[in-house]
Amino acid sequence: MHLVDITMFYAAEGGGVSTYLNAKSHWLARHSAIRHSILSPNIRGADTRTPGRIEIPAIPFPGIHGYRMPLSVGGPARVLRALRPDLIEAGDAGHCAWAALRVRDALGIPVVAFYHSDLPRLMRRRFGGAASRAASRYLTQLYREFDLVLAPSRLMVEQLAGIGIEDAIHQPLGIDAEVFHPHHGPGMLRDKLNLPADARLLVYAGRFTAEKKLGLLVDALRMLGKPYHLLLIGGGGDIPLDPAITRVPFCRDQRVLARLLSGCDVLVHPGDCETFGLIVLEAMACGLPVVATGGAVTELVDARSGVLVRPDSAASLAEGIAAIYRRDLAVLGAAARRKASQHYDWNRITPQLVDRYAVLLARHCHVDADLQGLRAAADMARSELGRSEAAQYGADRHAADRYAADRYAAE
């Protein structure tokens, strides 16, 4: 059996879609004999030598953060059809989606759409309400053609229902809880950054682009003053020079990212446009409480694991940051870790996705040993997860206790 993902949002520089597709690929390789391929115009250079990573013809396109767009529908459709897939998942609403539908019609296979990007909101912000309404009509026409539409948050499911896609299914993304976990106390990173022991170390990780609203975070940091310091992990835009801000380039290695996150106190996420907020979940798994403003991130953060503040207000963001330091960061961080690891580990999330694939394939009369193997892999993963949860809970509690002891010692 051959599962194929096609999207313009897969890139070496990371991002939530890339993390999701890589995690799916690794899970399938470990738990099944299913072949998995990823097609993207942004797979270039060394990535083309990775098995199952295939570049499709494309050109640079302004305003989409460095992603490349396929030249046509026909080009990716020809590459896609040559792979003889049994199921296709399209991860964007452009040429890749129409190529998937074209191959569906040619081969009689099921196609899935995953709604990763809030296109109407993007169009409204850049071009106004008329463009946003046109984008909604376009998505309605497109997604009604798919056998299954997935969305990473309940907020996006509701948005799709509002434009007439009423059968979209909530399918959250996940994290690798063995990679993202509390590594050590905050002192080690402070030493590397030449910060005093009493520095209050905030972190943001992601693209430095307008919709992330980093200007609000910079303004909030200036309102707070000392002893607050901000670690920015990522790139893609200009950030003003400030002695209270340290920039670190994008971390392709998730283990390096996890160590950086673990060395900080609090993740601050100023944007309210996320369709899911994977970095928030990764930080929570590392034992960090979160200050967030809105969007789908509000489905991940609650009063036990962080603080939610009013969007588009630097003053509100500053108040939320100050407020979280008046609470017990160790307790908040331990709750954040438990929520992320117990509900969003890829070993729990990917079997959900695999089950959805199996149902679609069965409806298309694809009942063979591969399909049975797909279901068996999901069942086995769930069984293993159930057996390991008690042990994992104990390990998490031990890590949380050690994390709290380190933090109290630092104070």
N, C-alpha and C positions, 0 to 999 in steps of 0.2 A: 504494500500500500504506500502511496506517495501523497503526503500533505504538502501544500505549497502556500507560502505567504508571499504576497506582493504588495509593496507600499513604497512611496517616496519618502517616508519618515524613518527609514532605517539608515543609520549612518555610523561610521566608526567613532565619531565624536560623542556617541552615547545618546541619552534621552530616554524617556519612558518607553517609547515603542521599541527601540533597539533592545533595551533591557528585557522587555517582555518576550520578544521573539528569540533572543538568545537563551533565555531561561526555558522556553518551550522546547527549543531544539535540544538543549542539554538533557531535559527531562525525558523526552522521547528516546534519545540515544541510550539513556541509562535503563529505562523501564520497558522498552519495546523494540521490535524489529522494524518499526515504521520509518520509512525514509522521509526526511523533512528538508525542504529547500526554501531559501529566502531570496526573492528577486527584488532588486531595488536599483534605481539610478545612482544611488550614493554609495554603492559597494565598489570601491576602487583600490588600485594598488595591491598591497599585501592581502587585503580582505578577499580578493578574487581567488586566492590560493587556498582559502578555507573551504573544505568540502561543504557543498550545499549552499554556497553564497554566490549568486550570479548577478552580474551587472547587466542592466538594460539601457539602451541608448537614451541619452537625455541631454538637456542644456541647462546652464545656470538660469535661475529665474529670480528677478528682484523681489524683495519683500517677504521671502519665505525662509529667512535665517540660514542661508547657505545651502539649503536643500536644492537638488536638481530635479527638473520635471521632465518626464518622458516626452519625446518629440511628437508622438502620436499614440493612438490606441492600437494601431496595427502592429507596431514594432514589439511592444511588450506582449501582445496577444500571440504573436508567432513564437516568441521565446517560451511563453507559458505553455502553449499547446504542445510544443516539442518535448516537454517534460512528461507528458501523459499523466497529469495529476488525477487523483481520485477525489480530492476536495481542495478548494481554493479559499483562502481567506484574504480579503482586500482590506488594507489598513489605512486607506485614504479615499477621498471622494472624487478623485480626479481620473486621469487616463487609466491608472492601474485598476480602478473599480470597473470601468467600462471594458477593459481588456479581460478581466475575470468573467464578466457576463458573456462576452463574445465566445470565450472558450467553453463556458458552461453550455451554451447553445450548441456548440460543435461536438462536444463529447458527452453531453447528457449527465453531467456530474453536479453535485451540490456546491453552492457558493455561499460564503459567509462574509458579511461586512462588519468591521469593528470600527465604531465611531470614536476615534481617538481625538479629533480636533473639532472645537466648537466653531464651525465655519460661519454661521449667522452672526455670532458675536464679533468675530474677527472682521467681517465685512461691515458691520455697524460702526465699529470703532474707526475704521479707515475711510469708509465711503458713505456712511449714513444709513438711515432707516430703510430707504428704498432698496439699497443693495442687500441689506440684511434679509428683507422679505423675499427678494429674488433668490437668495441663497437657500432660504427655507423651502421655497417651491422646488428648486433644483434637487435638494436632498430628498424631498418626498418622492419625486419622480424616480430618482436613482434607487433609493433603498427599498421601494416597493417591488423591485425586480429581484431582490435577493431572497434566498431560502431562509436565512436567519440573520438578524441584526443584533449585534452585541454592543453594549455601552459599559464603560468602566465604573460608572457611578449612578446612583439613583437619580441624581440631578439631571444627568444626561438622558436617562430613560424618560424622565418626565418631559424634558425638552423635545425629544423625538415624538412622544405622544402628542405634544402640543402642535406639531406640524403634520400629524396624520400617520405617523409610524407607531401604531399602538401596540404592536407585538414585540417591540425590542426587549431584550433580556439583559438584566444586570449581571455583568461578569467582571468582578473586580480583578485588578492586577495583584501582584504579590512581591514578596522579598525572599531572599535566601537568608534564613535566620541563623545559619551556621557562619555566614560571612559577616552579616550585620548584627553585631552584638557588642555589649560593653567590653572594650579591650583593656582599658586601664583608667586610672584616675586622671583628672584634668591637669595635674601639675606638669606632666611630661611635655605636652604640647605648649604650655605656657613658657617653659624653659626654651624650647626651640624657637619660639616667636619673640624671645627676650621680653616677656611680659612679667610684671610683678605678680606675686602669688595671689594677691587679692583682686586681680583683674577679673571682670565679669565678661566671659568670652562667649559672644554670640556667633552664630554661623548661618550663612545662606549658601546653598549650592544649586547651580543650574545656569541657564543662559542669562546673560546680562542684556536683556532686550526690554522694549518698552512695556509689553504686557505683564512683565514680572514686577514692575513698579518699584524698582530698587531705589529710585529717588526718594520715595517715602521712607524707606529704611535708613538711608543716609541722613535724611532730615531728622528722623527720630533719634538716631545715634547722637547727633549734634545737640539735640535738646537734652539728652540724658547726661552727656559729658562723662568725665571720669567717674568710676573706674571701668567703664564699658569699652569693649574692643570688639570689632567685627571682622570675622574671617569670611572672605568671599571666595568660593570655590567655583570656577567656571570661566566663562569668557563670552565674547560676542558683542561687546559694547563698551563704551567709555564710562569709567567710574572716576569721579573727582579724587585727586590726591588728598589724603587725609592721614595724619599720623595714627589715628584711631582705627584705620582700616588696613588689613593685610589681604592681598590678593594671591591666590594660588591657582595655577592653571587647571583646566579640566583633568579629572582623574579617570582614565579609562579602566584602570585596575580597581575593581570594586573593593578589594581588601585595603588598598591605600585609602580610598574614600571612607571606608568604615572606620579606620584608625583615626582619620582626621575628625570625623563626626564625633567619635567617642571622646576625643580630647576636649570638646567644647561643653558649655553648660546648657545652652538652649538653641534650638533651631528657630529662626524667625522667617516666616513666609509672607511677604507683604502683598503678593498678588492675589486676586480673587477670580482669575479666569481659568483655573485648572479644571480639566475634565476628570482628573483623578488625584494627582499629587504624590507620585511615587517617592520622591525624595523625602517627603514628610514621613512616609511609612518607614523608609530606610533609617532615618534619624531616630524615630521612635524605637525601632528594633535595636539601635545602639544605646538605648537608655536615655534619650534626650526628650525632655518635655518640649512642647511646641507653642509658639505664639503665631496665630494665623488670623486671616481676615475674612475669608469667604470662599465661595465656589465649592467645588466638590471636596475640598480639604476639610470642610466642616463635618463631613461624614466620617472622618478618621480621628479627629481631635475632639475630645470632650473635657469636661471639668476635671476629670481624674488624671488626665494626661497633658493638660495644657490650658491655654487661655485663648478665647476667640474675641476679636475686637472689631470695631466698626471699620469697614473698608474705606480706602481713599482718604485717610486721615493720619498724618504723621503724628499728631498729638495723641490720638487714640492708640496708635502703635507704641509710642513711647510709654504711655500709661500702662499698657498691657505688659510690656517688658519689665517695667519697674514692679508691677504687681506680682509677676511670677517669681521674682527673687524674694518676695516676702513670704512665699510658701516654701515647703520642703521639697527642694529639687530632686532629692534622692527618691522620695516617695512617688512624686510625679513621674520620674524617669522609669522606675520599676513598673509602674502601671502601664506606661507607654510601651515598654518592652513586652510585657505580657500580652497586651492587645495585639501588637504587630506579629509576634511569633506564634501565638495560638490561633489566630484567625486568618492570617495572610501569608503564611509560608507557602512557597511554590508547591510543596508536596501536598498541600491541601487545595490550592487554587487550580493547578494544572489538571488533576483528575476531574474537576467540575467541567473544565473546558473539553476534555477528552470525551466525557459522557455526552456532551452536546454534539460533538462530531459523530459519535457512534449512532445517535438517534437519527441524524440527518442521513448518514450513509445507509442505515437500514431502510429508511423510507425510499431510498433510490435503489432498492433491491441489491445492495452491495453486502450480501451476507456470505462471508467466506472466512477462512482461517485468520486473515489479517484483521478483520473486524472483530472477531472473537478475541484475538490477541490484544487489540486496543482496549476492549472492555476489561479483559483480565488484568492488564497493566494498571488500569485505574483502580480496580478493586483491590489489587495487591498493595498499591501505594496507600490506599485508605486504611487497609488493615495494618500495615507497618506503622503508619502515622498514629493509629489508635494505641498500638503497643508501646510506642516511644513517648507518648505525651506525658505519662506520669514521670518518667525519667527526665524528660526535657523540662517539665515544670520544676522539678527539684534543682536542675542545673540553673535554670533561670533565677530561682530564688537565691541560690548560692551566689550567682553573678551579681544580682541586685544588692545583696548584703555586702559583698566585697566592694562594689561600686559606691555604696553609701559610706562605708568605712573610709575609703580613699578620699571621698569628697569632704567628710567631716575632718579628716586629718589635714587636708589642704586648707580648710578654714581655720 
